[in-house]
Amino acid sequence: MIRSDDYPGTVRDDGPRRHDFACGTVVEHGPAHLLADHATQFILDHLRVEPGSVVAEPACGTALMSLFAARAGAALVHGTDVDPVAVAIARHNAAVNGLANVRILAGSLLEPVQGPLDLVVALLPHKPGPRPFDPRYDGGPDGTRWTLPLLAQSAARLRAGGRLVFYHHGIANPRRMLRAFGEHFDVTVLGEKRRCFTRAEFDALAPGMAEHLWAMRARGEAEFTDGPDGCWFPGRVYEGVRR
């Protein structure tokens, strides 16, 4: 159990998890629902941090990517989250890893962070659904509820030449996202992988979600393949360089 002055009571700790990177080791504590997953690791596989840079991680959870950035040589890292448990865990993780240059702030996306920034890195909730569901995954009706505000906030806070790196599903209206992304950024795909899924898996998250996805695809708002070998959509790590 984790005790913190930032959170009233104790927090379940299903860690620690040890992450060994080329830049050093990071130990991650926290409850299971906050611990980093495959998408976080996929971002880190493609993330470049310039020494001396100023970095922000909105919706940081346990702050693993913030801690990685600090280990990789960032001068200052801001992690933010609206969940008070996540804020307490992230602050605990910064302390136990001895990373005093990681500052965890309570607030939505980049609202608590002042620019200028050199790098923003994010893994946001972005699964689309017909109605509100688990906030850990809920990206609104087309999956862009949080991504579009992040694009606008990043454009306002990043230096010219600064970078925004994030993971985005092909089912989360990539056309709409890329139109907004391209307004202020030069965009590339750093990595792509298949994410397999079943109708039952998504309907368990939100009843009617599978039907919603198929309707989105018919309107050109979702990108996925269904066939005899199962269903899959692309998961991509995008990088945008601020013009």
C-alpha positions in Angstrom: 0.0 0.0 0.0 1.1 3.5 -0.7 0.6 6.3 1.7 0.8 9.9 0.5 0.1 13.3 1.9 -1.4 14.1 -1.5 -4.2 11.5 -1.1 -6.4 10.8 1.9 -5.7 7.2 2.9 -3.8 4.4 1.2 -3.6 3.4 -2.4 -3.3 -0.2 -3.6 0.1 -0.9 -5.1 0.2 -3.7 -7.6 3.9 -2.8 -8.5 6.6 -2.4 -8.3 7.5 -2.9 -11.9 11.0 -2.5 -13.0 11.6 -1.0 -16.5 15.1 -1.1 -17.8 15.8 1.4 -20.5 19.1 2.3 -22.3 19.0 5.6 -20.3 18.5 3.9 -16.9 16.0 2.0 -14.7 12.6 3.3 -13.7 10.6 1.6 -10.9 6.8 2.0 -11.3 4.4 1.7 -8.4 0.6 1.9 -8.6 -2.7 0.1 -8.8 -3.2 -2.2 -11.7 -5.6 0.0 -13.6 -2.9 2.8 -13.7 0.2 0.8 -14.5 1.7 1.3 -18.0 0.4 -1.0 -20.8 1.5 -2.1 -24.3 0.6 1.3 -25.8 2.9 3.1 -23.3 5.7 0.8 -24.1 5.1 1.2 -27.8 5.4 5.0 -27.5 8.6 4.6 -25.4 10.1 2.3 -28.1 9.9 5.3 -30.5 10.4 8.3 -28.1 13.4 10.6 -28.5 14.2 13.0 -25.7 16.7 15.8 -26.3 19.1 16.5 -23.3 18.1 19.7 -21.5 14.6 19.8 -23.0 11.4 20.8 -21.2 8.8 18.0 -21.5 5.1 17.6 -20.6 3.0 14.4 -20.2 -0.7 15.1 -20.0 -2.9 12.4 -18.4 0.2 10.9 -17.0 -1.2 8.1 -14.8 1.8 6.6 -13.0 4.0 9.0 -14.9 6.2 6.3 -16.5 6.8 8.4 -19.6 7.6 11.5 -17.5 10.1 9.4 -15.5 11.6 8.0 -18.7 12.0 11.5 -20.1 13.8 12.6 -17.0 16.1 9.6 -17.1 16.8 10.4 -20.7 18.2 13.8 -19.9 15.2 16.3 -19.9 15.9 19.3 -17.7 12.3 19.6 -16.5 9.2 17.4 -16.9 5.6 18.3 -16.1 3.1 15.4 -15.6 -0.6 16.2 -15.3 -3.7 14.3 -14.4 -7.3 15.0 -13.2 -7.4 11.9 -11.0 -6.2 12.6 -7.5 -5.0 9.0 -7.1 -2.9 9.2 -10.2 -1.4 12.5 -9.1 -0.5 11.0 -5.7 1.0 7.8 -7.4 2.9 9.9 -9.9 4.4 12.1 -7.2 5.4 9.0 -5.2 7.0 7.4 -8.3 9.1 10.6 -9.0 10.2 10.5 -5.3 11.2 6.9 -5.1 13.1 7.1 -8.4 15.0 10.2 -7.1 13.8 12.4 -10.0 13.4 15.9 -8.5 13.0 17.5 -12.0 9.6 15.7 -12.5 6.8 17.9 -11.3 3.3 16.4 -11.1 0.4 18.9 -11.4 -3.4 18.4 -10.9 -5.4 19.5 -13.9 -6.7 18.6 -17.3 -4.3 18.0 -20.2 -1.9 20.9 -20.6 -4.0 23.5 -18.8 -1.7 23.6 -15.7 1.5 23.8 -17.8 3.1 27.0 -19.0 5.2 27.0 -22.1 7.4 27.1 -23.9 7.8 23.3 -24.2 10.2 21.2 -26.3 8.3 17.9 -26.2 4.7 16.8 -25.3 4.2 13.0 -25.1 0.7 11.5 -24.4 -1.4 8.4 -24.2 -5.0 9.7 -23.9 -8.3 7.9 -23.6 -9.5 7.6 -27.2 -11.8 4.7 -27.7 -15.1 5.8 -29.3 -18.5 4.8 -27.8 -22.2 5.6 -28.2 -22.5 6.8 -24.6 -20.1 7.6 -21.7 -18.2 4.6 -20.3 -15.0 3.9 -18.3 -13.1 7.2 -18.3 -9.8 5.4 -18.6 -10.8 4.6 -22.2 -13.7 6.9 -23.2 -12.7 9.2 -26.0 -16.2 10.5 -26.7 -18.4 9.6 -29.7 -15.6 9.5 -32.3 -12.6 9.0 -30.0 -11.2 12.6 -30.4 -12.7 14.2 -27.3 -9.3 14.6 -25.6 -7.0 14.4 -28.6 -8.3 17.5 -30.4 -7.9 19.8 -27.3 -4.4 18.3 -26.8 -3.5 19.3 -30.4 -4.6 22.9 -29.8 -3.0 23.2 -26.4 0.3 21.7 -27.7 0.3 24.1 -30.7 0.0 27.0 -28.2 2.8 25.8 -25.9 5.4 24.1 -28.0 8.3 26.1 -29.4 8.7 26.2 -33.2 10.5 22.9 -33.9 9.0 21.3 -30.7 7.4 17.9 -31.0 4.2 16.2 -30.0 4.3 12.4 -29.8 1.2 10.3 -29.0 -0.5 7.0 -29.7 -3.8 6.9 -31.6 -6.1 4.1 -32.8 -7.4 3.8 -36.3 -10.9 3.5 -34.9 -10.7 7.0 -33.4 -11.6 9.1 -36.5 -8.0 9.4 -37.8 -9.1 11.6 -40.7 -10.5 14.2 -38.4 -7.5 14.0 -36.1 -5.0 14.3 -38.9 -6.8 17.3 -40.4 -6.5 19.1 -37.0 -2.9 17.8 -36.5 -1.8 19.1 -39.8 -2.9 22.7 -39.1 0.2 23.5 -37.0 2.4 20.4 -37.3 4.4 18.5 -39.8 3.2 14.9 -39.1 4.9 11.6 -39.5 4.1 8.0 -38.2 6.9 6.7 -36.1 5.5 3.2 -35.6 2.4 1.1 -36.4 1.1 -2.2 -35.1 -2.1 -4.3 -35.3 -4.4 -4.3 -32.4 -6.7 -7.3 -32.6 -10.2 -7.1 -31.1 -13.6 -8.8 -30.9 -17.1 -7.3 -30.9 -17.7 -8.9 -27.5 -14.6 -7.2 -26.1 -15.8 -3.7 -27.0 -19.5 -4.4 -26.2 -18.3 -5.3 -22.7 -16.7 -1.8 -22.4 -19.9 -0.1 -23.5 -23.1 -1.8 -24.8 -23.6 -1.1 -28.4 -19.9 -0.1 -29.0 -19.4 -2.6 -31.8 -22.4 -1.5 -33.7 -21.2 2.1 -33.2 -17.8 1.3 -34.7 -19.2 -0.4 -37.7 -21.4 2.7 -38.3 -18.4 4.9 -37.9 -16.5 2.9 -40.5 -19.4 3.2 -42.9 -19.1 7.0 -42.6 -15.3 7.0 -43.1 -14.6 7.8 -39.4 -13.0 4.5 -38.4 -10.3 2.3 -40.0 -10.3 -1.4 -39.2 -10.4 -4.8 -40.9 -12.8 -7.6 -40.1 -12.5 -11.0 -41.7 -12.3 -14.8 -41.1 -9.1 -14.4 -39.1 -10.6 -11.8 -36.8 -10.8 -8.0 -36.5 -8.0 -5.6 -36.1 -7.2 -1.9 -36.3 -3.9 -0.1 -36.6 -2.4 1.5 -33.5 0.1 4.3 -34.5 2.6 6.5 -32.8 2.5 9.9 -34.4 5.0 12.7 -34.2 4.3 16.2 -35.1 6.9 19.0 -35.4 5.5 22.4 -34.6 5.9 24.8 -37.6 
